[in-house]
Amino acid sequence: MACHKIFEALGDPTRLAIVERLSINGPTPTVELVSDLGMTRQAATKHLQILENSGIVRSETKGRVILRMVEPAAMHEAKDWMDRHAQRWSRRLDALASYLDS
């Protein structure tokens, strides 16, 4: 999965709120998850589809209930990407500090 899809999906405040809820509450029925988002069911479904397409959220059907849950692998991939880039920037900033000190 490309990290840019993950970051694009998390860049929206509504989708970020959904992921935060799932991270705190664990697997949650769709109806309960989106009930107080202040949007139509169609809009909420669109946000959930984007999260699923990015690999952040997956769904599982149990009878007539659709449970949504965070997919840890996608979150680990994003964290690994950020860690690599943080290390690179840290080295660059250290080099700049050394240059400015000399």
Order of alpha helices (4+ residues) and beta strands (2+ residues): alpha-alpha-beta-alpha-alpha-beta-beta-alpha
